[in-house]
Amino acid sequence: MDIIIMNNFQESLEIIKNNLDNTELINNPIIVINNYALDEQNANEILNSGALDLLVQAIEVHTTNPQILEKVVGALSNCSYHDRAQRYLVQQLQTFGVLIHLLQTHKTERRLTLKCLSALWQLTLHKDNFQAIAEQEVVTEIIGQMRVWPNDSQIQSVALGALTGLSTNEKFGQSIVSVGGLLLIVQALEKFPNEDTLIKRAIMTLFNLAANPFNSTLVSQSDAVEVLMKMLQDKDDDEGLTQKCIRFFYNLSTNQDNSEHLGSVGLISNILYTMVKWKDYEKIVETSLGLLYNLATCVPNRTILAKENGVRAIVVAMRANRQFQEIQRKSLAIFTALVLEEHLISYLIDGKAILASILALRSYPTAKPIFRASLVLLTNCLFFDQSRSVVVSNNGVIVVLGKIENFINDQEMAERVSLFILNATVDPTARKQIAHNDGKNICQKLEQKYSTNDSIVKRVKGAINNMKYI
């Protein structure tokens, strides 16, 4: 440590200690402490020197002087970057109460408000302080400052920064919503559409609130959905913002109670457009597919997804990301949800979903998640004449047969395979394909290996019997 800097720090402490009530004399020493605190190596010296106690005393002595208070609070904020110092500030000096008192007694002092909110933000980052945060009603005060300064983007942004961390806690997330924070966050987004830092903090706070089961439905039914959908359209060249918005919608979609509402407000078409635009960006595509799958668990959304050219969009994403197994799996899972509705089969055919499933099987011959998802989709397709012919004509049966050996020791897969083969042998062309591609031998292997499994034995015997009619 530089001796001169150390001496300046110690001299500054002495000046403050001996002249605590003298505004002019303590001004520069406070600045020295402020700068000294910026260096992490000085953390122990700050804590052991009594500097923190002096700063809090200075606030009490100069409680009506906003100019001095700005500097003192700024120094406290910098000191609180150090873990031991922030614990001491909260647990020994009750700094939350001190800062909240300043905010409440200096409501018109913008610069001081900013300093206090910044210090609160820094102190709320530490989980050790959560009890004190609850006792001092810190969330209520931060929301209150957003109400006092609705047109100040900088204050809104700092307040949102503090709420971002607090909203990860379930209890504080509930508090943010219960005291009206949700509305204020949405208003900040609408009022400051070009403030990138503010927007990202607001979206991250909404993302955390959406993950909270107590808040999820309220967030889903708020204007936040419409505002972020519009933002996705207006700022569709911003990768980071796009990812944050989609993650927010994904969090909402994990609550099944929200699915129908989200589908009804146009979210599906919005996400499909975004996914195709960013088709070469793995994370955006994967999150979008997860969101679409969650929405597709709601029956009305399946029709919306199909009619909005969703199948084609998903196939485009699959083709652009053949090297990513999870993207292939999630895409197939969505198709599997759609195939449950007979009136949507034509959309799967026209959108090339069945062919995409067969290609995924070829690309990932030993990947169980892909084999399972493709098998479920293709098996369901075999129930309907129109889709069965597509599976058969594109050699889907032959491809499945060629992969069975990789999974024959897996009972779950064996059960699915036996159902697939039985359903396939209903079709004359498929029967020939099975017979000419070692199908009978596969059936006999399954029968021998799973002789105690009645469903597998019954199916493979039925398939062998059907193969007699070639």
N, C-alpha and C positions, 0 to 999 in steps of 0.2 A: 504494500500500500504506500502511496506517495506521502512522505512525511509532511510536506507542506499542506496537502489536502487534509490530512488527519489533524494537523494543528489548527487549520481554519475551522474545521468542524468543532473541535473542542473549545476553541475561542468563541465560536458562535453560541454554543450552549451556555457558556459562562455569561455572555452578554444578555441572552434571553433570561437566564435565571435571575440576574441582578437588576434587570430593567424590564420586568415583565409588563408593566403598565405604560411603558414609553413606546408609543407607536413608531416614532422615527428611529429609535435605536435598535428595535428588534426586526425592522423590515428586512434589511440585508442578511442578517443571520438566518432568518427563516428561509430565505432563498438558498443559502449555502446548504442547509439541511435538506431542502427539497432536491437539490442536485446530487448531494451525497447519497441520498436514498436510491438513486437510479442505478447505482452499481451494486449488484447482488453480493459482492464480496464484503460489503459493509453492513450486511444484515445483522450480524451478532453485535457489532459495535453500536448500532442504532438501538438495539433492544437493551443492551447492558448499560448504556450511557444515561438513561433516563430521558432521552429525547422525546419519546412518545408521551410521557407524562407532561413534559413541558408544553408540548403542542396542544394537548387537550386543555391544560391550564390557560394557555393563551386564548383559546376559544372562549372560555368562561369569562376572562378579563375583558376581552374586546368583542363581546357578543353583539354590540351595536355598530361595529365598524366593518362593513362588508368588504372593503379593500384589503384589510389585514386578514380577515377571515378567508378570503379567496386563497391567499398565499398559504395560510396555515392548513386549510383543508387539502390543498394541492400537495403539500408536503406529507400529510397523513396518508393520502391516497397512494403516493409513491412508496411510502414505508410499508403499506399493506400488501405490496407485491411479495414480501418475504413471509413465509408461512408462520414462523414463530412470532413475528411482529403482529401479523393480523390476528392471531389467536389472543395475544396480549391486549390488543386494542378492543376486541369484542368482549372477552371474558373478564378482564380486569378494569378496563376504562369505560365499558358500556358505550362504545363509540356509535353504535346504531342509534341509540337514544339521542346522543349529542347531534348527530347529522340530521336526524328527523326534526329535532327542535329548530335547527337553523333553517331548514326548508320551510317550516311552518311560520317562522317569525320574519323571514325575508322573502316573501312570495314574489316581490317585484324585482328582485336582484337576479338578473339572468345569469351573469357569470358565476355568481356564488352557487346558484341552483345547479349549473352544469358541474361545478367542482364537487358538490355534495352528492349528486347522482353518480358521478364517476367513482367516487370513493365507496358509495353503497354497492355499486356494481362489483368493484374489486373484492369487497368483503363477502358478498353473496356467493362467490365462486367456491368457497370452501364449505364442505359438508359439515365440518365441525361446528359451524355457526348456525345451522338450521334451527336449533331450538331458540336461539336468540332472535333469529329472523321472525319466527312465529310469534314470540312474546312481544316484540316491538312493532308488529304489524307492518313490516317493511313493504310487503306487496301492496297493501292499501295506500301507503304513502307514494310509492312509485307511480301507481295508477293515478293518484290524485294530482301529481305533477304533470302527467300527460294531459289531464283536463285543464290545468291552469295555463299550460303553454301549448295549445292545440296547433298554432301556426308556426312554431319554431322547430324546424326540421332537425336541428342539432340536439335539442333537448329530447325530442321524440326518439331520436336514434339511440342516444345514450340510455334512455329509459328502457327501450326495447332490448338493448344489449343486456341489461340486468335481468329483464323478464325471460330472455332466452335461457339463461342458466337456471333460474328459479322454476321455469315451467317443466323442467325434467323431473321435478319432484311432484309426486301425485297430489299431495296435500296442497302445495303452493299452486299447482296447476288449477285445482278446484277454486282456490282463492282468487286467482286472476280472473276467472270467468264470473264468479259470484259477485265481484265488486265492479263488474262492467268493463273489464279489460278487453274482452273479445271485440266489442264494438269499437273501442278506441284503436285497437291494432288495425282493424279493417279501415277505419277512417284515415289512419296514418298512411296506409298503402294507397288509398285513393287520392289523398291530398298531395303526396310527394312521389309521384310515379317515376321521377328521374333521379331519385336519391338512391343509388345502388346499394350502399352500405345499409341504410335504413330498411330497404326492401328485403334484403337478405336476412337481417335480424328479425324482421316481422314474420317472414315466412318460416324461419327456424322455430320461432315461438309458436306459431300456428301448428307446425309439424309436431312439436312436443305436446301441445294441447290435444291434437287429434289422436295421439297415441294413448291418451288418458281415457279409460273406459267411462269415467264419470262425465267427461266433457264431449266425448266423440259425437253424440247425436246433436248436441247444441251447436258444435262447430259445423257439422254437416249441413244443418238447416240455416246457418248464418249467411250473410253476404260474402263471407270469405271465399266460398266456393266460386261464386260468379266473378268476384274480383280477380282471383288467381287464374281462372279460365281465360279471362280477357288478357291478363298479363302474359299468359302462355302464347297468345296470338300476337300481341303487340311487341313482345321481346323474344320472338322465336329464334333469334340468332345468338342468344346468350346461353351457352351450354350450362354454366353453373346454375343460373336461375331456373332453366328448364328442369334440370335434375331435382332441384329443391322443390319445385311445384309438384312434380310427379310423385316424389316421395311423400309429400303432404297428402295428396289424394290417395296414395297407396295406404297410408296409415288410416285414413277414414274408411277405406274399403274393407279393412280387416274386421270391422264391426258389421256383421251381415245386416243389421237393422238399417244401415245407411245405404245399402246397395241400390234398392229400387229408386230412392230419391236421387242419388247421384246419376243414375242412368237416365232419369226423366228430365234432367236439366241440361242435357247436351254434352255431358262430360265424355261419353264414349267416342263421339266423332272428333272431339278436340284431342283426345289422347291418340287416336289412330293417326290423325294428321301429323302430330308431333313425332310419333314413333317412326313413321315413314321418312319424315324430314331428317331425323337423326339416326337413320337405320345403320349407319356405320359406327355408332357409338354404343358399345356393349352395355354399359351401365344403364343408359337411358332406355335402351330396348328391353333389357331384362326387367327393370322396374315397371315399365309400361305393361309388359306381358303379365307380370304378377298382379297388377292393378286390374287389367282386363279379365283375368281369370276370376278374381274375387267378385267382380261385377257380374260375371257370367254364371255365378252360383244362384243368382236371382233369375227366375224363369223369364220375366218380361224383358230383361236386358239381353237375353240371347237373341231375340228377334231384332232388337235395335242394333246389336253388334253385327248381325248378318246383313241387315238392310243398309247399313252404313259402309258396305264394302269391307267389313272387318276381316273376312277370311283372306281376301286378296292382300290386304295390308300386312297381315301376319305372315303370309307366305313370302312376301317381299322381305320382311325382316328375317325370316328363316334363311332365305337364300343369301342374304348379306352377312349372315353370322353362322355359317355352317361349322365353323371351328369351335363354337361355344355350345357345349352339350346342354347346359341349363336353359339356354334360349330355345333350343329344339324341344326340350321336354315341356317347358311351359306353354309353348305354342301348341303342341299336341294335346296338352291337358285342356286347353280352350276348345279345340276341335271336338274333343270327347264330350264336353258339356253341350256343344251345339248338336251333336249327332243324336242326342237324347230326344230332340224335337223333330219328328218326321217331316214337318213342313219346311225345315231348314236344310234338308239333305241336298236340295238342288244348289244352295249357296256353297256348300262344301265341295260339290262336284265342280261347279263353275269357277270357284276360286282356287282350284287345284290342291285342296287340302289333303285329299287321299293320296295323290301322287307325292306330295311333300312328306307325308308320313312314311311312304315306302322308301323314299330317298334317305330319310333320316335313319331308317333301319339299315340301309346299305352302308351309310357313313359311320355308324356306331354299332358294329356287329356284336360286341361283347358288353355293351353298356346296359345294365339291367333297367335303369329308369326309362331309357328310350324304348327298349323292347317292351316293357310293361305298357307304357303310354300308347305306343303304336298298336300293340296287340288289342288293347281295349277299344281303340278307335276303329280298327279294321274289323274286329269281331262285331261291333255294333253295326258297321256298314253292311255286313253280310245279312242282316235281318231284312234289308229292303232291296227290292229288285234293282232299282235304279243305281244305287251305290254299290251293290254286289258286283254288278257287271263292270264297274270301274275298277274295283279291287282286282278282279280276275283278269281283265284285259291288260292291266298294267303289271301283271306278274306278281301281285302282292302276295298271293298264296305261296308261290315258289320262293319268294324272298323270306317269308316267315319260316317255311320249312328248312331253309338253309341255315337259319340262326338257332333253331330249336336245340341242337346238340350242345350249344354253349350254356343252356339253362336247364337241361334235363334233370339235373340233381336238385333243382329248386322246386319244392312242392307247389308253392303259390303259382309259379310260372307254368308248371305242369298242368295245373287245373285250368289256367287260362288257355293254354295251348290246346288242351283236349276239347274245350268248348269251341275254339276257333276252327279246328279241323272238322268237328262234327257239323258245324254250321256251313263250312265251305263245301262239304260233300253233298249238300243239297243241290248245288249247281253242277250240271253235267260237265261243263268245261273244267271247273275246279276239281271235280272228281278225277278227271284224267290227269290234270297237273299233279295232284297228290299221289296218284298211283304211279306215275312215271318219275317221281322225284323221291322215291324211297318212303312214301307216306305210310304204307302198310307196315314196314319195318319199324318206323317211328312209333306207330300206334302200339305195336306189340311190345316195344321197349317200355313204353309208358305203363302198359298193362302189367308187365312183370315187375317193374320197379315200385309201382304204387298199387299192388294187388289188394291192399287192405282199404284203399280209398274208393268207396263205392261210386262216387260221382265221376272220378277219372275213368274207372273201369267201364262204367256204363256208357260214357261218351265215346271212348275209343272203340268199344265193341260196335256201337252204332255206326261209327265212321267206317270201320272195316266192312260192316254189312252193306253200307251204301256203296262202297267201292266195287261191289259185285256187279253193279248195274252200269257198267261202262260199255 
